[in-house]
């Protein structure tokens, strides 16, 4: 009997470990396109971003805030307006695309320009998919604008925050400035363990292990966290899962 109990306990621990490994660490969500500030940092397009380059999906804070960092001091760089954030050229309406590495039950999604809420989408506690898109009318605004997007979680007091810099209508912002100071960050630390598999084209529905290498959009990536790929989790969108080589 004791041997049976010990065997069952070991099996449960092994299954739990497998589930833990396959679940993205610090998994939540952020806007991948137009690229949010955390996406810009994770892609190395803005220098000296700090820890956010490894955790673009983790900008979490209490509901009701109006800051790009969600009040999280670890990500205070996102509130720094002097960093020369690239602005994406758009028209009067924009589709914001979220990548969710954990699908929390959702109350609402909110979009603000300045102190004005320009759009709200009510999910009424439903669980979203791995990606979420919202089409938002900017209300006739033009020129450079900063949109604050907020993902309000239904069953916790917290929300996730993403700021997106836009150039609406005319103008010629530089969407890909060259960082002028500091080292260019990498998307994530280089893994030191795990098998390496032959390169192949990334495909949704494929189970990837740490060290797996794929190509996507003409670039090569190495898997840094085991997972099964979903539509919307393309390597450029989820630096928590893939490191560009």
C-alpha positions as CSV (number, residue, x, y, z in Angstrom):
1,X,0.0,0.0,0.0
2,X,2.8,2.4,0.9
3,X,4.5,1.8,-2.4
4,X,1.3,2.5,-4.2
5,X,0.8,5.8,-2.4
6,X,4.4,6.8,-3.1
7,X,4.0,6.0,-6.8
8,X,0.8,8.1,-7.0
9,X,2.5,11.0,-5.3
10,X,5.4,10.9,-7.6
11,X,3.1,10.7,-10.6
12,X,1.1,13.8,-9.4
13,X,4.3,15.8,-8.9
14,X,5.6,14.8,-12.3
15,X,2.4,15.9,-14.0
16,X,2.3,19.1,-12.0
17,X,5.9,19.9,-13.1
18,X,5.0,19.2,-16.7
19,X,2.1,21.6,-16.6
20,X,4.2,24.3,-14.9
21,X,6.9,24.0,-17.5
22,X,4.4,24.3,-20.4
23,X,2.8,27.4,-19.0
24,X,4.4,30.7,-20.0
25,X,6.0,32.3,-16.9
26,X,4.6,35.6,-15.8
27,X,1.9,35.1,-18.4
28,X,-0.6,37.8,-19.1
29,X,-0.9,40.1,-22.1
30,X,-0.1,43.2,-24.0
31,X,-0.7,45.0,-27.3
32,X,1.5,43.7,-30.0
33,X,0.3,45.9,-32.9
34,X,0.4,48.7,-33.4
35,X,3.4,48.1,-31.2
36,X,2.9,49.2,-27.6
37,X,5.7,50.7,-25.6
38,X,6.5,47.4,-24.0
39,X,6.5,45.8,-27.4
40,X,9.0,48.4,-28.7
41,X,11.3,47.7,-25.7
42,X,11.1,43.9,-26.1
43,X,12.0,44.3,-29.8
44,X,15.0,46.4,-29.0
45,X,13.6,49.4,-30.8
46,X,14.0,51.7,-27.7
47,X,17.1,51.6,-25.5
48,X,17.4,51.5,-21.7
49,X,14.0,50.0,-20.9
50,X,15.0,47.9,-18.0
51,X,13.2,44.7,-17.0
52,X,10.3,45.2,-19.3
53,X,12.3,43.8,-22.2
54,X,11.9,40.4,-20.7
55,X,8.3,40.8,-19.5
56,X,6.2,42.9,-22.0
57,X,3.1,40.9,-20.9
58,X,3.5,41.7,-17.2
59,X,2.5,45.4,-16.9
60,X,-0.1,44.7,-14.1
61,X,-1.4,47.0,-11.5
62,X,-4.6,48.0,-9.6
63,X,-7.6,48.9,-11.7
64,X,-8.4,52.6,-12.2
65,X,-4.9,53.9,-12.9
66,X,-3.9,56.0,-15.9
67,X,-0.3,55.3,-16.3
68,X,1.6,53.2,-18.9
69,X,3.4,51.3,-16.2
70,X,0.3,50.5,-14.2
71,X,1.9,52.0,-11.2
72,X,4.6,49.3,-11.2
73,X,7.9,50.8,-10.3
74,X,9.8,48.0,-12.1
75,X,8.4,49.3,-15.4
76,X,8.6,53.0,-14.7
77,X,10.5,53.6,-17.9
78,X,7.2,53.2,-19.8
79,X,6.0,56.5,-18.2
80,X,9.1,58.3,-19.4
81,X,7.9,60.7,-22.2
82,X,11.5,61.8,-23.0
83,X,12.5,58.4,-24.4
84,X,11.5,59.3,-28.0
85,X,8.9,56.5,-28.3
86,X,8.4,55.6,-32.0
87,X,4.9,56.6,-33.3
88,X,3.1,54.3,-35.7
89,X,1.3,56.1,-38.6
90,X,-2.4,55.3,-38.6
91,X,-5.7,56.7,-39.9
92,X,-8.8,57.8,-38.0
93,X,-9.6,54.3,-36.8
94,X,-7.1,51.7,-35.4
95,X,-7.3,48.0,-34.8
96,X,-5.4,47.2,-31.6
97,X,-4.3,43.6,-31.4
98,X,-3.6,42.0,-28.0
99,X,-1.5,38.8,-27.4
100,X,-2.6,37.0,-24.3
101,X,-0.3,34.5,-22.7
102,X,-2.8,33.9,-20.0
103,X,-6.5,34.1,-20.8
104,X,-8.0,35.8,-17.7
105,X,-11.7,36.2,-17.3
106,X,-12.4,39.7,-18.5
107,X,-14.7,42.5,-17.4
108,X,-13.9,45.3,-19.8
109,X,-11.3,46.6,-22.2
110,X,-10.9,50.4,-22.1
111,X,-9.0,52.9,-24.4
112,X,-8.1,56.4,-23.3
113,X,-6.5,59.5,-25.0
114,X,-5.5,61.9,-22.3
115,X,-8.2,61.7,-19.7
116,X,-10.9,60.9,-22.1
117,X,-12.2,57.3,-22.6
118,X,-12.7,56.9,-26.3
119,X,-13.8,53.2,-26.4
120,X,-14.9,50.4,-24.1
121,X,-15.6,46.7,-24.8
122,X,-17.5,44.7,-22.2
123,X,-16.7,41.0,-22.1
124,X,-19.0,40.4,-19.1
125,X,-16.6,38.0,-17.4
126,X,-16.0,35.8,-20.4
127,X,-12.6,34.2,-21.0
128,X,-10.9,35.7,-24.1
129,X,-9.0,33.8,-26.8
130,X,-5.2,33.8,-27.2
131,X,-5.5,37.0,-29.2
132,X,-8.0,39.8,-29.0
133,X,-8.6,42.7,-31.5
134,X,-10.6,45.9,-31.1
135,X,-11.4,48.5,-33.8
136,X,-11.3,51.9,-32.1
137,X,-12.4,55.2,-33.7
138,X,-10.0,58.0,-32.6
139,X,-12.8,60.6,-32.7
140,X,-11.3,62.9,-35.3
141,X,-8.0,63.4,-33.5
142,X,-4.9,64.1,-35.5
143,X,-1.2,64.4,-35.0
144,X,0.7,62.5,-32.4
145,X,-1.4,60.8,-29.8
146,X,-0.8,58.4,-27.0
147,X,-3.5,55.7,-26.4
148,X,-3.7,54.0,-23.0
149,X,-5.3,50.6,-23.3
150,X,-6.5,48.8,-20.1
151,X,-7.5,45.2,-19.8
152,X,-9.7,44.9,-16.7
153,X,-9.7,41.4,-15.1
154,X,-13.0,40.1,-13.9
155,X,-12.0,38.1,-10.9
156,X,-9.1,40.2,-9.4
157,X,-8.7,43.8,-8.5
158,X,-6.0,44.2,-11.1
159,X,-5.7,45.3,-14.7
160,X,-3.1,45.2,-17.4
161,X,-1.8,48.3,-19.1
162,X,-0.4,49.1,-22.6
163,X,0.4,52.5,-24.1
164,X,0.6,52.9,-27.8
165,X,2.1,56.0,-29.5
166,X,0.4,56.9,-32.8
167,X,0.8,59.5,-35.5
168,X,-2.7,60.1,-36.8
169,X,-3.1,61.4,-40.3
170,X,-0.4,63.6,-41.7
171,X,3.2,64.0,-40.5
172,X,6.2,61.8,-40.9
173,X,7.2,60.2,-37.6
174,X,10.2,57.9,-37.6
175,X,8.7,54.5,-36.7
176,X,12.2,52.9,-36.3
177,X,14.6,55.3,-34.6
178,X,18.1,54.1,-33.9
179,X,18.7,54.1,-30.1
180,X,21.2,56.8,-29.3
181,X,22.2,55.7,-25.8
182,X,22.8,52.5,-23.9
183,X,23.1,49.0,-25.2
184,X,20.5,47.4,-27.3
185,X,18.6,44.9,-25.2
186,X,17.9,41.4,-26.2
187,X,14.3,40.0,-26.1
188,X,15.2,37.5,-23.4
189,X,18.1,35.7,-21.7
190,X,19.8,33.0,-23.7
191,X,18.7,29.6,-22.5
192,X,21.5,27.4,-21.2
193,X,19.7,24.0,-21.3
194,X,17.2,22.2,-23.4
195,X,17.4,20.3,-26.7
196,X,17.9,22.0,-30.0
197,X,15.8,20.7,-32.9
198,X,16.4,21.4,-36.6
199,X,15.1,24.7,-38.0
200,X,11.7,24.7,-39.5
201,X,8.9,27.2,-40.2
202,X,6.8,28.3,-37.2
203,X,3.3,26.8,-37.3
204,X,0.3,27.1,-34.9
205,X,-0.6,23.9,-33.2
206,X,3.0,22.7,-32.9
207,X,4.4,21.8,-29.5
208,X,7.8,23.4,-29.1
209,X,10.4,22.5,-26.5
210,X,13.1,24.8,-25.1
211,X,15.9,25.1,-27.7
212,X,13.6,24.4,-30.7
213,X,14.5,26.7,-33.6
214,X,12.1,28.0,-36.2
215,X,12.0,30.6,-38.9
216,X,9.2,33.2,-39.3
217,X,9.0,36.3,-41.5
218,X,12.6,35.7,-42.8
219,X,14.1,35.7,-39.2
220,X,15.2,32.8,-37.0
221,X,14.1,32.3,-33.4
222,X,14.9,29.9,-30.5
223,X,12.2,28.7,-28.1
224,X,13.0,29.7,-24.5
225,X,9.9,28.3,-22.9
226,X,8.0,25.1,-23.8
227,X,4.5,25.6,-25.2
228,X,2.1,24.7,-27.9
229,X,1.8,27.5,-30.4
230,X,-1.5,29.3,-31.0
231,X,-2.6,31.7,-33.7
232,X,-1.4,35.1,-32.6
233,X,1.7,33.7,-30.7
234,X,3.9,34.2,-33.7
235,X,7.6,34.6,-32.5
236,X,7.8,38.4,-33.0
237,X,4.7,38.8,-30.9
238,X,5.7,36.8,-27.8
239,X,9.3,37.5,-26.7
240,X,8.5,35.6,-23.5
241,X,8.4,32.4,-25.6
242,X,10.9,33.1,-28.4
243,X,14.4,34.7,-28.7
244,X,15.4,36.2,-32.1
245,X,18.7,34.8,-33.3
